[in-house]
């Protein structure tokens, strides 16, 4: 087992759950408008996913972590549903910010300002996939999807497919990163849509 991942999972799961509670409090407190991140629970979800994918433990350990993960994901889904349009509007705004930040970081890499592996926060792309999955039925993501596909094509570090060896049961895992791609098969759809960097 990856000891660092295994040892860190209880803490990451706790932070994931707490992020939902904190976000709910912010939603109910108008005085905190503009001082918090609506997508924080989804970011923490991505952190847990990454740690789960790299951990290798006993069946009982892994089953416990997956049960906790599934339980908290269920809580997040319930919260997002009950929080309504106002919360989803915040998520949509933050999705746009994330996509443009992702775009800018890859462009900087092409112009030599950053090196391989430094195209922004490595969880940005995972978070973008999560938010697209949450919002795709309520918002027109056509332009956002096109930009994501273009940036992915030009990002040498991109890895947006879900890990194939994650133990079951986590049915949403295999599609959560591919909503931004028309193929929808767990792997990025590569479109020959041009370059965003210098030739």
Protein Blocks (a to p, Z undefined) as FASTA:
>chain_A
ZZklmmmmmmmmmmmmmmmmmmmmmmmmmklgoiacfklmmmmmmmmmmmmmmpccdfkl
mmmmmmmmmmmmmmmmmmmmmnommlmmmmmmmmmmmmmmmmmmmmmmmnopacehigoj
fklmmmmmmmmmmmmmmpccklmmmmmmmmmmmmmkbcfbccfkbccddfklmmmmmmmp
mklnopacdddebjfbdZZ
